[in-house]
Amino acid sequence: MLSRRSFLQITGGAAALSTVPLAAQRGRGSDAPAGPLAPSMAALTSMRALAKPITADERRSRLEKARRLMTEQKIDAIILAGGTSLNYFTGIRWGNSERLTAVVIPKVGNPYVVTPAFEEDRTREQLAGGPVEHTDVAIWQEDESPFERVATGLKERGIASGRIGIEETSKFVFADSIAGAAPAMTIVSATPVIAGCRMIKTPHELELMRVASQATLKCYEAVFKALKPGMTQNDVSSLIGAGYARLGFPGFASIQVGEYTALPHGSIAPQTIREGTIIMIDDGCTVEGYQSDITRTFVLGKATDKMKKVFDIVHQAQAAALKAARPGVPLEAIDAAGRKIVIENGYGPGFKYFTHRLGHGMGMDGHEWPYLVKNNMFGWDKALTLQPGMVFSDEPGIYIKGEFGVRLEDDMHITDNGAELFTPQSPSIEEPFGA
């Protein structure tokens, strides 16, 4: 699904934040700042040893759970084209193009792969050592239909009719063409199966996300201590890239200054840090495929009384949402708990100043199911409640157009008895990481 990081790259916003494309930033960080590193940056050391890769056995367990959910949902097979879900279940890293490469996972029997003939070697290379290593690979030439290969593979596994689940980010043309090649099949969304697996994190996944959050906070703190009036967004972006490079993980951050902090996702307008102006840093890093998403809002020097007041309200709202979060609670109740604090302190009604939902699910994608908001409009199950192992951003904000905005964001996982942040709340607007 399209994250804000991807959106910034697509719209060109990322180019305004840094001279290095976002894809490169995610791979190695942006260009290092010229000259010697500030002491806070030089003190950062690699955290790579804390991150253990997901194993093939873990992915086999995911496939087993998917099959159980297929039985519950009366889905006979699911089809995964390129993207995050394919990686989650199989370890295969594959983008979506106009050519179909897909793994078909039947409810009963071995998965199989459909891929272009010229991609067969690369496909088999990625299958090696993974949970579907010993499986059939059906190839198709450029003048043949990959969708016929999908239909044939289903028939060979006794699925001539029934319900076939398509991963939600797959291209419409893929789903439509599979339906045409297998007219006796009913094409449905695979989200109840895929989200049913991905939204509940294992202890290993939670640990990777904890490491990602801790690395992000370390990077932000080092950058905060290195900031100086006169720096531009590009300068700060370079510091962020250098910080993540020293920590050993790819990462990115958007930087907004002054009145542009009142836009939740910022602006591409050139901005320069001044003493006493408010600054917002947002986004995160990737640790073995798992994401962090943290926002800190602060001032270099002395904040105004209004800035301090707004910060304190947002801080209380974040704490209220955390306190409300526990297994069995409706998703919208968490948004309501944080929004109530904001409105009661004069920044209402509704979405007037707190303009977005309180939080989004997180995992291998920075934004994924489910969502902390009334009606959960982008989910598949509005009746869904919090469950242990779910992870969300907890990110209330107040945005005063033409003046400034404050958002505080930490990543929150649901425990058996309540909820916990991976990182401590920011204590104040002038000392965002403590004295």
C-alpha positions, 0 to 999 in steps of 0.5 A: 500500500502507498505510504507517505514515504512513497508518496513523497517520492512520487510527487517529488517532495522527497527531492525537495527534502534531499538531493538524493532520491528516496530509494537511495536514501532507504538503501544507504542514507542520503549524502553525508554532510560535508566536513567532520561529523558533530560529536553527537553524530560521531557517537552513533554506533551500529545496531545491526547485531540486534536484528535477526532475519526472519527465518524460513520456518517462521514463514512456513508458520505464516503459510500454515496460519494463512491456510487456517484462515482460508478455511474459515473464510471459505477461500480455496487459494490466494494469489500473491503478486509482487510486493510486501505480502509476497515477501512476508509469506515467501521471502521473495522480493519482487516488484509489480510490473506489467508482467505477472510473477505470482505465487499461488497458495492453495488451501490444500497442497503445495504452492506454485509460481507463475513467472516469465520464462526469462525470469525463471532463473531469478525466480528459482534463485529467490525460492532457494532456501525459502518456505516454498523452495520445493514447488512447481514453477510455471513459465510463460513466454511473452506471447502467452498468457500468464493467467492461463498458467494460473488457471491451469495450476489451480485445476491441477490442484483440484480447484476448478471452481470456488473462491480465489483471493487476490492480494489487495495491492495487485493490479486490477488487470491481474485480477480481471485477467485471472477471472477471464481465464478461470470463469468458474472461479469467484474472485474475492479479496484475500485481505481477511487472510493476509491481514489476518496474518500480518496484523498480529506480530510475533515476538520476533517481529515485535523485537525488530520493530522495537529495534527500528524505533530505538534506532530512529530515536537515537538518530533523531536525538543525535541530529537534534544535538547537531542542529544549528540555526541557518540549516536547511531541510537538505542539511538536516536530511543529510544528517538523518542519512548519516545517522542511519548509516552509522546505525546500520539501517536504511532510513528517511525523515521529512523535516518541516519548519515554522508555519509548514509544521501546520501541514501534517505531511509538510510542504516542498517549500524551501525552509530554513531553521531559525532559533525559536522556530518550531521544527517537526521531524517525521518517519523512520527506518527499516530493520529486516523489513520492519518499519518504525514511524516516529515524529518529534516536534521541538524548538531550538532555544525558547518556545512561546507559551502557546507552543508549550501549551499545544505541546502539552495538550498533544502529549496528554492526548498521546498518553490518553490513547495509550491508556485506552488501548487494550485487547477487546477495545474497538479501534475507534475508541483509541482515536476518541480517547486522544481526540477528547483531550484535544477538543476539551482543551479548545482545539475542536470540534472533530477534525478541525485542528486534529486533522487526521486519525490517531494512528495506523497499523504498522509492520513491514509496511509503514501504514498497514491494517488496521486503523485507529479511527471511527468506521475504520474506513480503509479496513475490511472489518469495521467490527475489529477490536484490538488484539495482542500483537497488533502495532500502531502509531500513536500520533495525535496532533494539533495544526494551526494554519499559518502558525505552527503544528505539533505532532508527537508519534511513537509506535505502540504495541498491544500487550495481553493487558494493555499497550506499550510504546517502543520508545518513551514519550517526548518530555518537552518541546525544548528538551525533546529527548530529556535534559 
